[in-house]
Every structure is written in structure tokens, then in C-alpha cells.
Amino acid sequence: MATQVAPVRGMHCAACVGKVERALTGLAGVERATVNLATEQATVAFDPERTSFDALQAAVAAAGYELVRLAPDAAPGAALDAERSAREAEQRYQKIKFVVGAVLSAPVLLGGMSHILPWVPPALQNPWLLLILTTPVQFWVGGQFHRGFLHDLRYRSASMSTLVSVGTSAAYFFSVAVTLWPHVFPAHGVTYYDVSAVVITLVVLGRWLEARARGRTSEAIRRLVSLAPRTARVVRAGAEVDVPTAEVRVGDFVRIRPGERIPVDGVVTEGASTIDESMLTGESLPVEKTPESKVFAGTVNRTGSFIFRAARVGSETALARIVTLVAEAQGSRAPIQRLADRVAAVFVPIVLGIAALTFVAWWVFGPEPAGLFALTNAVAVLVIACPCAMGLATPTAIMVATGRGAERGILVRSAAALELLERVDTVVFDKTGTLTVGRPAVTDVIALPPMSEDDVVALAAAAEQGSEHPLGEAIVACAKERGLALPPIAEFTTVPGQGIDAMAPDGRVLLGNQTLMDARGLDVGTLVPRAQALAAEGKTAVYLALGGRALGLLAAADLLKPEAPAAVAALKRRGLAVLVLTGDARPTAEAVARRAGVDRVLAEILPEDKAREVTKLKAQGHRVAMVGDGFNDAPALAQADVGIAMGSGTDVAIEAADVTLVRGDLRGVVGAIDLSRRTISVIKQNLVWAFGYNVVLIPVAAGVLYPLWGVLLSPILAGAAMAFSSVSVVTNSLRLKRWKDEASADTASAESLGGAGGSSMAIDPVCKMTVEPARAAAQSTYRGQTYYFCAVSCKQAFDKEPEKYSR
């Protein structure tokens, strides 16, 4: 089964979306097809052996639209550049149309209001002049609607263009008839040129504003793509040469200087530095990098210069995979959109029917002049109906939310996952590597006189130097942190399941559990109570003996992540139940859970049984989010309603998850839930507005209030309301760009531009990242204003085209 994402040209409303989807799903071999009005893209899953992309294009063309084939090797940046260019061209086109329409419509509007504005010049009351001014608006400014109407006629369908074209054409051609044959309408020869011209101009204004707003919904993914520099400095044949980033190959050595962005993923081989990874992870503090450290494309080198070996290039880099994931999420559809889709499928025909009934009712039962009342009210019904708002209510919010989440280190795989996360009532955490750091560390050292703690650590670390056991590595790390000199050790032997046996200058060293000590006849009775107390806290205790005498005790534990208690407390405040699911022994699991603030523990669960435990929770009526990071968590992540993988975990876990937390910070779980709840709230607001707008105003436009209060809705006001309805939905969705999660508290001041502390920050005009001027990689002055940059490459791009980026 192949999945193809391709742009669709010619869509303008929710009805168009339904027609394209039906055309695609009607093909043999197509499993599913999702069309997104906000991104103007179709995602099609099909069997290449039963159908082809050419067949998909033909089906879409038969429905009256165009499915565009993208080059198979097109980079995400190239596709986004093409999309941005198309958006900008659309905005310019609609702006020019609006300006021309406004200039020509203003005098027409005055002429149409001469009966209430006595100061209107007689020339503007001349119907022939109004005809001359209105005709370009009707047929050039509004040509896109008439072409859409003819297109709908050809394919026996209907869309918003049908409503606008029929309504304005009725007003225009009635006015032309009055102008050409005034003797036919002796008593009521009123023209409606103002209705035709102003309605078209307002609808074009709405499209222009909508195009601008929709362009802003995809800013996040464009910023992500722009993080990767265009060129890389590669070391080849002993010389450093600049090559396009696309030509960097795995195994190439790349030189990075201060202030430069890293072009591809790799491993440091020479030098050291600190790197700002905030653009990928949201972490504000720079990360130290030394030989063997991993570096990632799009991050910014701060201080030192280093060379790294390219490990992942092109579409395999972490940045490229994030861009792909975000793009797929933005193109997906949330289940909450289904109601709007069902309504949109029949919306335009219903509106045409209501308009026809309105005309007939006013013609038969309306007061004189009944014909004019019938015409104006029918036109008002046609132009006030807006299927666009329904089509944009969900996808615009999803686009903004997934983009904002990616900027904060929360990667959502699909719109459905975002919606399901809002309904979750139970969060299940894996223990090792999720609630805890994932590696043991020495927590307690107990020394028997005359030994000191440092003596015990040094001797134990000397014995463990050759060990690869995690506990041994923790002891060696503890000695290094304390700066201890290690005594020489010989004859290192591992005793399976018990510990190690080694020879020191002062005698034989034993390091291990009580079983080892008992087997060698050593008395550790004075240390046993302390070891048992440590075990009750979930710690692993090892005894140390030298020359047949016990010297002390060391305890190690997989430490709780510092943010875990705060994250658990935040989840509880949101009304969520929190559990720990682990294969560890119950005492250890309960000790960790107590420190984290978790009340319920499912311990000693085998890896293959974790998914079964999640299934049990779902069978009890819970909606479960599973948080894990390991290979053995993948089945449980897939089984949960929503799987959340820590970005520091395995690729298998990440692939099985619906949400990935790039930073591996547990507060990201809270952030993901908050983002979901905020997004669904915005979507519901959008849908209430989209449905409420049409449900309330279409009857008003039809004249239902006239018998009670004598209220009628002018077609001009109806056109204005329709023009701004979809703009209001998109604008409401854009509020999600200001969303911040709890984990961003440490960076809130950096992002609060214009607020408290905001005066000390700046925005890189090229990539739109937040920059502290004192730590900026570079700066430029243009027309008296200073601009600060997060990387030298951004400054170079700005200096080439300052006018473009300073607007």
C-alpha cells in the first residue's frame, strides 16, 4: 500500500473537499483519501498494483479539479517554497482584484444610496454610468466566481462560487434590464448595481484576508525547514570546501564554526562546543558537545569550532523527520470534522433551494413591490451562506496546533491523536527511562571505621573498572565525580549473580550482594539493617570487603527525573488518574512511585503483558494514554488510545507512538494534553460559529423577521458578513500560536516580546527565532534599525535581500 500526498488546485469551500474525496475513494484500489482545505492537499493510500497516480489525477480532473504531481525527490524545503510562492501569488491576485473592485464600487454604492443621501451628485445617479462602473467588477473582479459556477454546471455540482455568481448575476442582469428598458418597469425601476459590485468586492476582500490568514497557519513548518543551512563546509582531500547541503553524504567530515547552523545529523570527532538545540527541543539552555556527542541538523553552534562525521543526511535527519511528521499531521483530519463534512456535502443545494423558496414566497405573499423584495431577499440568502467556514473550522486549528507543538518539542502524528488526547482520563507511565533517568547512580555510601566514604568509593570503583555492568559504571562515575585516585587491581573475576572478586595490594576485594559475602564466610551483620532500609527505598545495595573484613556499603538507584513530581501533580490537577506500569520488583516500583506522587502501581509485569494491562484499563471504560521510551513499551504504546514516546527513547517506541516528546521532559506530557484540550476547544468554537452563523443568518436573510419587526437584511450587509465569516474562523485558530506549555516556564520571558522582560529579546527576521541580542551570532543595521540573528547564515541571507526580510 502506497501513500501519496499531492496538492489539489481549484478548491474553494468544504463542498469542493467532499467532491475530491468522493472522486478518489471511488477508484478501485484506493483504501482511503483525506483532503485538507487548509493545506489544499490530498493524502491518498492506494494499491499501486490496482491503480496509479495517473488514474488518481484523472479521477480528480473528472470532478473538475487538478491533482498536482510532485517530483519524487523534491526536498521539503522546495515543496514549501513552491507552496509559499503560490500563496503569495494568490494574495497579490486577490489584493489587486479587491483594490480595483473597491475603486469602482465606491461611486456605485453612493449612486445606489441617492434616495437616502440627497447630496449625491446627479452624475452618480445615472444608470448608464453605474452600468459602466459595475460591469468590470461583475465580470473581471468577479470572474473567478462565474468561472467556478460554469465549472459547477459542467460537472453537475455546486459550490460557494455558485452562490456568489447566481446572486450577483441576478442583481446585475435585473439592473441591466431596468437600464435598457425602463418603460417595462415604470413604477419600480430600481437598479441594484450597488448590490452586484459591492458584494463581489467584499467577497474578494474576504478571500484576500483568508489567503493571508491561511498563509500564517503554515509558518511553523516553514520555520522548521528554514533551520537547515543551504550549504555545508566539508573536509575532502585535506581541504575544506563549501557544498550544497543536499550533496553531503554519510561519512563526510563537516567543519562547524561559531554561529553556524549544523547542516546534517552526525557525531563530533574533533573539538568541543556548546550548541543551542532550542529550535528542535524547546530546551533553552545550550548543550555541551565533546567528541562522540551527537549533533543535529538545524541546531546552532555557539562558541567553539569542531568537526563532526555525517551520520544521517537528507530525509533521514531528525529535522527532516520532524518536518515530515508535522506535515502529515497537518494534512490529516480529526474525527470531529465529520459532521461539518456531512453538512457541507448538501449545503449548497439546500441554500439554492432556500433562495428559490424565498423568491417565490416574497413574490406571492410579499408587499409591493413584491418582485423587488423577492429579488433582494433571494440574493441576500445566496450571498450570506458560507460553506468555507465549515471547511476551515477544523484543519486550520490542527495546522496551527501541530506547528506550535513542534516548536515546543511536542510532535503529534495525526489530528485524530490530538482529538483523542483531549478525552484521555488515565495516564500510564513506564518506570525505567520514563519516570526515571534510565541509568543507575550512586545514592548512598556507608563506611565502617576506620574507612572514609571516599576510601570505600575508590576501592569499589577500582574493582569495577573492568566491569560493563550498569551498577559498576555508576560506581566508577561516582569516583570520577569525586576526583578520587584508584588503587591498582589485578585478577578481576565476575561471580555470576553475586558480584566481583579482585586482588588489591592489601588483599582480596569482594564487591557484591549478601549471597557473595555469606558464600565467602564474611560477617556483614552490622550492615544488613542499613541494606534492608535502602532496599525498601527501591535502591540496590552492594557490600564491600577487603582482606576478609567488611568495609562498607554502597547503594545505587535509577534516579527519578527532577521534573517527575511536578508533572504528576499537574496531571492530577487536571483530573487525570496516574499509574506506573513496570516490570521491576514491587518494592522498587512503589518506592519510585511514592517519590513521584503516583498512587497506583502495576509492578512485575512482563514486557509482553504490558499491552494486556492497557487493554484491561480500556475495558474498564478508561481512555488511556501510555507514556514510554523502550523497545518493550512499543506494544503498550500501540494498544493505548494515545501512545506518547519520550524522544530520548528507542526508534521502535517512537514509531509506535501517536505523540513524541522531543526533549524527553515529562512536563511535555502535561503540555501535550493542554495543547490537545486548547485545540479541541478552539475547533468547537469554530464549528459553533460556522454552523451558528449559517443557521441564524440564512433565515434572517430570507426575511423571517420582517413580519414581526420589519427587519430585512441588505444583500450588501449579507455579502460583508459572508466575506468575514471564514476570516473569523481562521483568526480564531491563529490564537493557538500564542499557546505555551508548563514546560516552557523557563523560557516564557524569552518569548514574551513586548511584555515584561520582552524588551531584552529580539526576533531573527529570517528564521523568526527568538534571539537575545547580547548572545546573538551576528547583527546587521538596515535603514537605521538593528537586526539580530541566531546564526551567521541567517545574517548572510538577510544581507542579500534586506528588503524582503525587513518588511
C-alpha positions in Angstrom: 0.0 0.0 0.0 1.5 3.4 -1.1 0.6 6.7 0.4 0.8 9.8 -1.8 0.5 13.5 -0.7 -0.3 15.9 -3.5 -1.6 19.5 -3.8 -5.1 19.9 -5.2 -5.9 23.0 -7.2 -9.3 24.7 -7.6 -10.9 24.1 -4.2 -12.6 27.0 -2.5 -15.0 25.5 0.1 -16.0 22.4 2.1 -18.2 21.2 -0.8 -15.1 21.0 -3.0 -13.3 18.9 -0.4 -16.2 16.4 -0.4 -16.2 16.1 -4.2 -12.5 15.5 -4.5 -12.6 12.8 -1.7 -15.6 11.0 -3.4 -13.7 11.1 -6.7 -10.6 9.5 -5.1 -12.4 6.9 -2.9 -14.5 5.8 -5.8 -11.4 4.4 -7.6 -10.6 0.7 -7.3 -7.5 0.2 -5.2 -7.9 3.3 -3.1 -8.1 2.4 0.6 -8.7 5.9 1.9 -8.4 9.5 0.8 -8.2 12.6 3.0 -8.4 16.1 1.5 -7.5 19.2 3.6 -8.9 22.6 2.6 -6.4 24.5 4.8 -3.3 22.9 3.2 -5.0 22.3 -0.2 -3.6 18.8 -0.2 -4.9 15.3 -0.7 -3.4 12.3 1.2 -4.3 9.1 -0.7 -3.5 5.5 0.4 -3.8 3.2 -2.6 -2.6 -0.1 -4.0 -0.1 0.6 -6.8 -0.9 -2.7 -8.5 -4.5 -1.8 -8.9 -4.3 1.9 -9.6 -1.8 4.6 -10.5 -1.2 8.3 -9.8 -2.3 9.0 -13.3 -5.6 7.3 -12.5 -5.9 9.5 -9.4 -5.3 12.6 -11.4 -7.9 11.6 -14.0 -10.5 11.0 -11.3 -9.8 14.3 -9.7 -9.9 16.0 -13.1 -13.2 14.4 -13.8 -14.6 16.1 -10.7 -13.3 19.4 -12.0 -10.1 19.8 -10.0 -6.4 19.3 -10.5 -4.2 16.9 -8.6 -0.6 18.0 -8.9 2.3 15.5 -9.2 5.3 16.4 -7.0 8.8 15.3 -8.0 9.6 12.1 -6.1 13.0 13.6 -4.9 11.6 17.0 -4.1 13.0 18.3 -0.8 10.6 19.5 1.8 12.0 23.0 1.5 11.4 23.1 -2.2 7.8 22.0 -1.8 7.3 24.6 0.8 8.9 27.3 -1.3 6.6 26.4 -4.1 3.6 26.5 -1.7 4.7 29.8 -0.3 5.1 31.3 -3.8 1.7 30.1 -4.8 0.2 31.6 -1.6 1.9 34.9 -2.2 0.8 35.0 -5.8 -2.8 34.3 -4.7 -2.6 37.1 -2.2 -1.3 39.6 -4.7 -4.0 38.5 -7.2 -6.9 38.9 -4.7 -5.4 42.2 -3.5 -5.3 43.7 -7.0 -8.9 42.5 -7.6 -10.1 44.0 -4.3 -8.4 47.4 -5.0 -9.9 47.6 -8.4 -13.3 46.5 -7.1 -13.2 49.0 -4.2 -12.3 51.9 -6.5 -15.1 51.1 -8.9 -17.7 50.1 -6.3 -17.4 53.2 -4.1 -19.2 55.5 -6.6 -21.6 52.8 -7.5 -22.5 52.4 -3.8 -23.1 56.2 -3.5 -25.2 56.2 -6.6 -27.3 53.3 -5.2 -27.9 55.3 -1.9 -29.0 58.5 -3.6 -32.6 58.0 -2.2 -31.2 58.5 1.3 -28.2 60.7 0.6 -29.5 63.9 -1.1 -26.0 65.3 -1.7 -25.0 62.5 -4.1 -24.0 64.1 -7.5 -26.6 63.7 -10.3 -23.9 62.0 -12.4 -23.7 59.1 -10.0 -27.5 58.7 -10.3 -27.2 58.0 -14.0 -27.9 54.2 -14.5 -25.7 54.2 -17.6 -22.6 55.4 -15.6 -23.4 52.8 -12.9 -23.6 50.1 -15.6 -20.2 51.2 -17.0 -18.6 51.1 -13.5 -20.2 47.9 -12.4 -19.5 45.8 -15.5 -15.7 45.4 -14.9 -16.5 44.5 -11.3 -19.1 41.9 -12.3 -17.0 40.2 -15.0 -13.4 40.9 -14.2 -13.2 41.2 -10.4 -15.9 38.5 -10.0 -14.7 36.4 -12.9 -13.4 33.7 -10.6 -16.9 33.1 -9.2 -18.5 32.9 -12.6 -15.9 30.5 -13.9 -16.4 28.5 -10.8 -20.2 28.5 -11.5 -19.7 27.3 -15.1 -17.3 24.7 -13.8 -20.0 23.5 -11.4 -22.6 23.4 -14.2 -20.3 21.3 -16.3 -19.7 18.8 -13.6 -23.3 19.0 -12.2 -22.3 20.1 -8.8 -22.5 23.3 -6.7 -20.1 25.3 -4.5 -19.7 28.7 -3.0 -18.9 30.1 -6.4 -22.4 29.0 -7.5 -24.0 31.0 -4.7 -22.0 34.2 -5.3 -22.3 34.0 -9.1 -26.1 33.3 -9.2 -26.8 36.0 -6.6 -24.7 38.8 -8.0 -25.7 37.9 -11.6 -29.4 38.1 -10.7 -28.9 41.6 -9.3 -26.7 42.7 -12.2 -28.8 41.5 -15.1 -32.0 42.8 -13.4 -30.4 46.2 -13.2 -29.3 46.0 -16.9 -32.8 45.2 -17.9 -34.1 48.2 -16.0 -31.4 50.4 -17.6 -32.1 49.2 -21.2 -35.9 49.0 -20.9 -37.0 51.5 -18.3 -40.5 51.6 -19.7 -41.0 48.0 -18.8 -40.6 48.9 -15.1 -42.3 52.3 -14.9 -43.3 52.2 -11.2 -40.4 50.3 -9.6 -37.4 50.7 -12.0 -34.8 50.5 -9.3 -31.3 49.2 -10.2 -29.2 47.0 -8.0 -25.7 47.7 -9.4 -24.5 48.5 -5.9 -25.5 45.0 -4.7 -23.6 43.3 -7.5 -20.5 45.5 -7.3 -20.2 45.7 -3.5 -21.0 42.1 -2.8 -18.3 40.9 -5.2 -15.8 43.3 -3.8 -16.5 42.3 -0.3 -16.3 38.6 -1.1 -12.9 39.2 -2.9 -11.8 41.1 0.2 -12.7 38.1 2.3 -10.7 35.8 0.1 -7.7 38.1 0.3 -7.8 38.2 4.1 -8.4 34.5 4.2 -5.4 33.8 2.0 -3.2 35.9 4.2 -4.5 34.2 7.4 -4.2 30.7 5.9 -0.6 31.5 4.9 0.2 32.2 8.5 -1.1 28.8 9.7 1.9 27.1 8.0 4.6 29.4 9.3 5.7 26.9 11.9 6.6 24.2 9.3 8.3 26.8 7.1 10.4 27.9 10.1 11.4 24.3 10.8 12.5 23.8 7.2 14.5 27.1 7.2 16.6 25.9 10.1 18.8 23.7 7.8 21.5 25.8 6.1 21.8 25.8 2.3 25.5 24.9 2.3 27.9 22.8 4.4 31.7 23.1 4.8 33.0 19.6 4.1 36.6 18.3 4.6 37.6 16.5 1.5 41.1 15.5 0.4 42.6 17.6 3.3 40.8 20.8 2.1 37.6 22.4 3.3 35.1 23.1 0.5 31.6 24.5 0.6 29.0 22.2 -1.0 25.1 22.3 -1.1 23.7 20.5 2.0 21.9 18.1 -0.4 25.4 16.8 -1.5 26.6 15.9 1.9 27.0 12.1 2.2 27.1 9.8 5.2 30.7 9.6 6.4 31.7 13.1 5.3 33.5 15.2 7.8 31.9 18.6 8.3 33.6 21.7 9.8 31.3 23.9 12.0 32.4 27.4 13.2 30.9 29.6 15.8 27.5 31.0 14.9 26.8 28.5 12.1 23.9 26.1 11.8 24.6 22.4 11.6 23.6 21.0 8.2 23.0 17.3 8.9 23.0 14.9 11.8 26.3 13.4 13.0 28.8 12.6 15.7 31.6 15.0 16.9 35.1 13.7 16.1 37.3 16.8 16.9 36.9 19.8 19.1 34.2 20.8 21.6 31.5 23.5 21.8 28.1 24.4 23.2 25.1 24.1 20.9 21.7 25.7 21.1 19.1 23.0 20.4 16.1 25.0 21.4 14.7 25.2 17.9 14.3 21.4 17.9 13.7 20.5 21.5 12.5 23.8 23.1 15.3 23.4 25.7 16.6 27.0 26.4 20.0 26.0 27.8 22.9 25.3 25.4 24.1 21.7 25.4 27.8 20.8 25.8 29.2 18.8 22.9 32.5 16.8 23.1 33.9 14.0 20.9 31.4 11.2 20.4 28.5 13.6 21.2 25.6 13.6 18.7 24.7 16.8 16.8 21.5 17.5 14.8 20.7 19.4 11.7 19.2 22.9 12.2 20.8 23.5 15.7 23.1 26.5 16.2 26.8 26.2 17.2 27.5 28.9 19.9 31.1 29.1 21.0 33.7 26.6 19.7 34.7 25.1 16.4 34.5 21.4 15.8 34.4 18.7 13.1 31.7 16.0 13.0 31.1 12.9 10.9 27.8 13.0 9.0 25.6 10.1 10.1 22.2 11.0 8.7 21.6 13.2 5.7 18.7 14.3 3.6 15.3 13.0 4.6 16.9 10.9 7.4 17.9 13.8 9.6 16.0 14.4 12.8 14.9 17.8 11.5 13.6 16.3 8.2 11.7 13.6 10.0 10.1 16.2 12.3 9.1 18.3 9.2 7.6 15.2 7.6 5.7 14.3 10.8 4.3 17.8 11.2 3.3 17.9 7.5 1.5 14.6 7.8 -0.3 15.7 11.0 -1.4 19.0 9.4 -2.7 17.1 6.4 -4.7 14.7 8.5 -8.3 15.0 9.6 -9.8 15.0 13.0 -12.9 12.8 13.6 -14.7 16.0 14.9 -14.7 17.3 11.3 -17.0 14.6 10.1 -20.2 16.4 11.0 -19.1 19.5 9.1 -18.2 17.3 6.1 -21.6 15.7 6.0 -23.4 19.1 6.2 -21.1 20.6 3.5 -21.9 17.8 1.1 -25.6 19.0 0.8 -25.1 22.6 2.0 -25.1 24.5 -1.3 -28.0 22.6 -2.9 -30.0 23.3 0.3 -29.1 27.0 0.1 -30.1 27.2 -3.5 -33.5 25.6 -2.6 -34.0 28.1 0.3 -33.2 31.0 -2.0 -35.7 29.7 -4.6 -38.4 29.3 -1.9 -37.6 32.8 -0.6 -38.1 34.3 -4.0 -41.4 32.5 -4.5 -42.7 33.3 -1.0 -41.9 37.0 -1.4 -43.3 37.1 -4.9 -46.6 35.6 -3.9 -47.1 36.9 -0.3 -44.8 39.9 -0.1 -45.9 43.5 -0.1 -45.4 45.7 -3.1 -43.1 45.9 -4.9 -43.2 42.1 -4.4 -40.8 41.4 -7.2 -38.0 43.7 -5.8 -38.4 42.3 -2.3 -38.3 38.7 -3.8 -35.1 39.5 -5.7 -33.2 41.3 -2.9 -34.0 38.7 -0.3 -33.2 35.8 -2.6 -29.9 37.4 -3.4 -29.2 38.0 0.3 -29.8 34.3 1.0 -27.4 33.3 -1.7 -24.5 35.6 -0.7 -24.7 35.2 3.1 -24.3 31.4 3.0 -20.7 30.4 3.7 -19.6 26.8 3.4 -16.0 28.0 3.7 -16.1 28.5 7.4 -17.2 24.9 7.9 -14.4 23.6 5.8 -11.8 25.6 7.6 -13.0 25.2 11.2 -11.0 22.1 12.0 -8.0 22.0 9.6 -6.8 25.5 10.4 -6.8 24.8 14.1 -5.0 21.5 13.6 -2.3 23.1 11.4 -1.6 25.8 13.9 -1.6 23.5 16.9 0.7 20.8 15.4 3.1 23.5 14.2 3.1 25.2 17.6 3.5 21.8 19.3 6.5 21.0 17.1 8.1 24.4 18.1 7.7 23.4 21.8 9.1 19.8 21.3 5.7 18.1 21.1 5.3 16.1 17.8 1.7 15.0 17.1 1.4 12.3 14.4 -2.2 12.9 13.4 -5.2 15.1 14.0 -7.1 12.1 15.4 -4.4 11.6 18.1 -4.8 15.3 19.1 -8.5 14.8 19.5 -8.2 11.5 21.4 -5.7 13.0 23.8 -8.3 15.6 24.8 -10.6 12.7 26.0 -7.9 10.8 28.0 -8.7 10.3 31.7 -5.8 7.9 32.6 -2.1 8.4 32.1 0.1 5.3 32.5 3.9 5.8 32.8 6.6 3.2 32.3 9.2 3.5 35.0 12.7 2.9 33.7 13.8 5.7 31.4 10.4 7.5 31.6 9.8 8.4 35.2 13.4 7.7 36.0 16.7 8.8 34.3 17.2 5.3 32.9 20.6 4.6 34.4 21.7 4.0 38.0 23.7 6.4 40.1 25.3 6.0 43.5 23.0 7.5 46.1 24.4 6.3 49.5 27.9 5.4 50.7 28.2 3.8 54.2 31.8 3.3 55.6 32.8 1.3 58.6 35.7 2.8 60.7 38.5 3.5 60.0 37.4 3.8 56.3 36.0 7.0 54.9 33.3 7.3 52.2 36.0 8.3 49.7 38.0 5.2 50.6 35.0 2.9 50.0 34.1 4.5 46.7 37.7 4.5 45.4 38.3 0.8 46.2 34.9 -0.2 44.8 35.5 1.8 41.6 39.0 0.2 41.2 37.4 -3.2 41.4 34.6 -2.2 38.9 36.9 -0.6 36.3 36.8 -3.6 34.0 33.1 -4.2 34.5 30.4 -3.4 32.0 27.5 -3.8 34.5 25.4 -0.6 34.8 25.9 -0.7 38.6 29.7 -0.9 38.1 29.6 2.0 35.7 27.7 4.1 38.2 30.3 3.4 40.9 33.2 4.3 38.6 31.3 7.5 37.6 30.9 8.4 41.3 34.6 8.1 41.8 35.3 10.3 38.8 32.9 13.0 40.1 34.7 13.0 43.5 38.1 13.1 41.8 39.4 10.1 43.5 42.7 8.2 42.7 42.0 4.5 42.3 44.3 1.8 43.7 45.7 -0.9 41.4 43.6 -4.0 41.0 44.5 -7.4 39.5 42.9 -10.8 38.9 39.4 -9.3 38.2 36.8 -12.1 38.2 33.0 -11.9 37.8 30.9 -14.1 40.1 27.6 -14.6 38.1 24.6 -13.3 40.1 26.7 -12.3 43.1 29.3 -9.7 42.3 33.0 -9.5 41.6 36.2 -10.8 43.1 39.5 -8.9 42.6 43.0 -8.7 44.1 44.4 -5.4 45.6 47.8 -4.8 47.1 46.3 -5.1 50.6 44.3 -8.2 50.0 41.3 -9.7 48.1 38.5 -7.4 47.3 34.9 -8.6 47.3 32.1 -6.4 46.0 28.6 -7.8 45.7 25.4 -8.9 47.3 24.9 -10.6 50.7 24.9 -14.0 48.9 28.5 -13.4 47.9 29.5 -12.3 51.4 27.9 -15.4 53.0 29.5 -17.7 50.5 32.9 -16.4 51.4 32.2 -16.5 55.2 32.2 -12.8 55.8 30.2 -11.2 58.6 28.2 -8.2 57.3 25.6 -8.3 60.2 26.2 -4.7 61.2 25.4 -3.5 57.6 22.4 -5.7 56.9 19.8 -3.4 58.6 21.1 -0.5 56.6 21.0 -2.5 53.4 17.4 -3.6 54.1 16.3 0.0 54.7 17.9 1.1 51.4 16.2 -1.8 49.6 12.8 -0.6 51.0 13.6 2.7 49.2 14.0 1.0 45.9 17.8 1.1 46.0 20.3 -1.7 45.2 22.9 -2.2 47.9 26.3 -3.9 47.4 28.7 -4.8 50.2 32.5 -4.1 50.0 35.1 -6.3 51.8 38.9 -6.3 51.8 41.1 -9.0 53.2 38.2 -10.9 54.8 36.7 -7.8 56.6 33.6 -5.8 55.6 34.5 -2.2 54.9 31.2 -0.7 53.9 28.1 -0.5 51.8 27.2 1.3 48.5 23.7 1.9 47.2 22.6 2.8 43.7 19.3 3.6 42.2 17.8 4.7 38.9 17.0 8.3 40.0 13.7 9.9 39.5 13.7 12.6 36.8 13.7 16.0 38.6 10.5 17.2 36.9 8.5 14.0 37.6 6.8 15.0 40.8 5.7 18.3 39.3 4.5 16.6 36.1 2.4 14.0 38.0 1.0 16.7 40.3 0.0 18.8 37.2 -1.8 15.8 35.7 -3.7 15.2 38.9 -4.8 18.8 39.0 -6.3 18.3 35.5 -8.4 15.4 36.8 -6.3 12.6 35.4 -5.6 9.3 37.1 -1.9 8.4 37.0 -0.4 4.9 37.1 3.0 3.3 36.9 3.4 0.2 34.8 6.7 -1.6 35.1 8.4 -5.0 35.1 10.5 -4.1 38.1 10.0 -5.6 41.6 7.2 -4.2 43.5 9.2 -2.6 46.4 11.4 -0.7 43.9 8.4 0.3 41.8 6.5 1.5 44.8 9.4 3.5 46.1 9.8 5.3 42.8 6.0 5.9 42.6 5.9 7.4 46.1 8.7 9.9 45.2 6.8 10.8 42.0 3.5 11.2 43.8 1.8 8.2 41.9 -0.7 6.3 43.9 -1.3 3.2 41.9 1.5 0.8 40.7 1.3 -2.2 38.4 4.6 -4.0 39.0 6.3 -7.1 37.9 4.6 -7.0 34.6 6.4 -8.8 31.8 7.0 -6.8 28.6 4.5 -8.9 26.6 1.9 -8.3 29.3 2.1 -4.5 29.3 -0.3 -4.2 26.3 -2.7 -6.6 28.1 -2.8 -4.4 31.2 -3.6 -1.4 29.0 -6.4 -3.3 27.3 -7.8 -4.1 30.8 -7.9 -0.4 31.7 -9.7 0.4 28.4 -12.2 -2.4 29.1 -13.0 -0.7 32.4 -14.1 2.3 30.4 -10.9 4.4 30.7 -9.3 6.4 27.9 -5.7 5.6 28.3 -2.5 7.5 27.3 0.6 5.3 27.7 4.0 7.1 28.2 7.1 5.0 27.5 10.5 5.0 25.8 11.8 1.4 25.4 11.5 -1.4 22.9 9.3 -3.3 25.3 6.9 -0.4 25.6 6.0 -0.4 21.8 3.1 -2.9 22.1 1.6 -0.9 25.0 2.0 2.4 23.2 0.2 1.0 20.2 -2.5 -0.5 22.3 -3.3 2.7 24.2 -5.8 5.2 23.0 -2.8 7.6 22.7 0.8 6.5 22.8 3.3 9.1 24.0 7.0 8.3 23.4 9.9 10.1 25.0 12.3 11.5 22.4 15.2 10.1 24.2 13.8 6.5 23.7 14.2 3.9 21.0 13.1 4.4 17.4 10.7 1.5 17.8 8.9 3.2 20.6 8.7 6.5 18.7 7.4 4.8 15.6 4.6 3.1 17.7 3.6 6.3 19.4 1.0 8.9 18.4 2.9 11.7 20.2 6.6 12.2 20.6 8.2 14.4 23.2 11.5 15.5 21.6 13.0 16.7 24.9 12.2 13.6 26.9 10.8 16.0 29.6 7.8 14.6 31.5 6.3 18.1 31.6 5.8 17.6 27.9 3.0 15.1 28.7 1.2 17.9 30.5 1.9 20.2 27.6 0.6 17.7 25.0 -2.7 17.3 27.0 -3.0 21.0 27.4 -2.4 21.6 23.7 -5.0 19.0 22.8 -7.6 20.5 25.1 -6.9 24.0 23.9 -7.1 22.9 20.2 -10.4 21.0 20.6 -11.8 24.0 22.4 -10.9 26.2 19.5 -12.3 23.7 17.0 -15.6 23.6 18.9 -15.7 27.4 18.9 -15.0 27.4 15.2 -17.7 24.8 14.5 -20.3 26.6 16.7 -19.5 29.8 14.8 -19.6 28.2 11.3 -22.9 26.4 12.0 -24.5 29.1 14.1 -23.6 31.8 11.5 -25.4 29.9 8.7 -28.3 28.6 10.9 -29.1 32.1 12.3 -28.4 34.4 9.3 -29.8 32.5 6.4 -33.3 32.7 7.9 -32.8 36.4 8.6 -31.6 37.0 5.1 -34.8 35.2 3.9 -36.9 37.7 5.8 -38.3 35.7 8.7 -38.0 38.8 11.0 -39.9 41.0 8.6 -43.5 40.1 9.7 -42.5 40.7 13.4 -40.3 43.8 13.3 -40.0 44.8 9.7 -36.3 43.8 9.6 -34.7 42.9 6.3 -31.0 42.1 5.6 -29.5 44.1 2.8 -27.6 41.9 0.3 -24.6 44.2 0.8 -24.5 43.5 4.5 -25.1 39.8 3.8 -22.0 39.9 1.5 -19.9 41.6 4.1 -20.9 39.0 6.7 -20.1 36.1 4.4 -16.8 37.7 3.5 -15.6 37.9 7.1 -17.1 34.6 8.4 -14.2 32.4 7.2 -11.7 35.0 8.1 -13.0 34.9 11.7 -12.6 31.2 11.9 -9.0 31.3 10.7 -8.2 34.2 13.0 -9.6 32.3 16.0 -7.4 29.3 15.0 -4.4 31.5 14.9 -4.7 32.2 18.6 -3.1 28.8 19.1 0.2 30.3 18.0 0.4 32.0 21.4 -0.1 28.7 23.3 2.6 27.9 25.9 3.0 24.7 27.9 4.1 24.3 31.5 7.5 23.1 30.5 8.1 26.5 28.8 8.1 28.4 32.1 11.8 28.7 32.0 11.6 30.3 28.5 8.5 32.3 29.0 10.3 35.5 29.5 12.3 35.0 26.3 9.1 34.6 24.3 7.1 37.4 25.9 8.1 40.0 23.4 6.7 43.4 24.3 5.8 42.1 27.8 7.7 42.1 31.0 11.2 41.4 30.1 10.4 41.4 26.4 12.5 44.5 25.7 15.7 42.4 26.1 14.8 40.0 23.3 14.6 40.2 19.5 13.3 38.1 16.6 15.6 36.9 13.9 14.0 38.3 10.8 15.0 35.4 8.6 14.0 32.2 10.6 11.8 34.0 13.2 13.6 32.5 16.2 13.8 34.4 19.5 17.3 35.9 20.0 18.9 37.5 23.0 20.9 40.5 21.5 23.8 40.1 23.8 24.2 36.4 22.7 23.3 36.9 19.0 25.6 35.2 16.5 25.5 38.3 14.3 23.8 41.6 13.6 23.1 44.0 10.8 21.8 47.5 10.5 19.4 48.4 7.8 17.6 51.8 7.4 18.6 52.8 10.9 17.3 49.6 12.6 19.5 46.9 14.1 18.5 43.2 13.4 19.9 40.3 15.4 20.5 36.8 14.1 20.7 33.4 15.7 23.2 32.2 13.1 25.7 33.6 10.6 23.8 32.0 7.7 20.7 34.0 8.7 22.7 37.2 8.5 24.0 36.3 5.1 20.5 35.7 3.8 19.3 39.0 5.3 22.2 41.0 3.8 21.4 39.6 0.3 17.8 40.6 0.4 17.2 43.1 3.3 14.0 44.5 1.8 12.4 41.0 1.8 13.1 40.3 5.5 12.7 43.8 7.0 9.1 44.1 5.9 
